[in-house]
Amino acid sequence: MRTNLITPEGFKKLQTELNYLWHEYRPEITEKVAWAASLGDRSDNAYCVL
């Protein structure tokens, strides 16, 4: 007997979230990390947060 572990609506919701994370959120974070790297050594910048 086959059991559906996820509904079609749930699958669509997960696909939408994945597309958002890859195409909108990830590039934004990459840009911020690149900006932080341009300021110098990232390990030094971590201590400023503490």
C-alpha positions as CSV (number, residue, x, y, z in Angstrom):
1,M,0.0,0.0,0.0
2,R,1.4,3.4,-1.0
3,T,1.1,6.3,1.4
4,N,1.3,9.9,0.4
5,L,3.8,11.6,2.7
6,I,3.1,15.1,1.4
7,T,0.1,16.7,-0.2
8,P,0.3,18.4,-3.6
9,E,-0.4,21.7,-1.8
10,G,2.4,21.0,0.7
11,F,4.8,20.2,-2.2
12,K,3.9,23.4,-4.0
13,K,4.5,25.4,-0.8
14,L,7.9,23.8,-0.4
15,Q,8.8,24.4,-4.0
16,T,7.8,28.1,-3.7
17,E,10.0,28.4,-0.5
18,L,12.9,26.8,-2.2
19,N,12.7,29.1,-5.2
20,Y,12.6,32.1,-2.9
21,L,15.6,30.9,-1.0
22,W,17.7,30.2,-4.1
23,H,16.7,33.1,-6.3
24,E,16.1,36.0,-3.8
25,Y,17.4,35.3,-0.3
26,R,20.7,33.6,-1.2
27,P,22.0,36.3,-3.6
28,E,21.2,38.9,-1.0
29,I,23.2,37.0,1.7
30,T,26.0,36.4,-0.8
31,E,26.2,40.1,-1.5
32,K,26.4,40.9,2.2
33,V,29.1,38.4,2.8
34,A,31.1,39.7,-0.1
35,W,30.7,43.3,1.3
36,A,32.0,42.1,4.7
37,A,34.9,40.3,3.0
38,S,35.8,43.6,1.2
39,L,36.3,45.2,4.6
40,G,39.1,42.8,5.6
41,D,39.5,39.6,7.4
42,R,36.1,38.2,8.3
43,S,37.4,36.5,11.4
44,D,38.3,39.9,12.8
45,N,34.8,41.3,12.0
46,A,33.2,38.5,14.0
47,Y,34.6,39.9,17.2
48,C,32.9,43.3,16.6
49,V,29.5,41.6,17.2
50,L,30.4,40.4,20.7
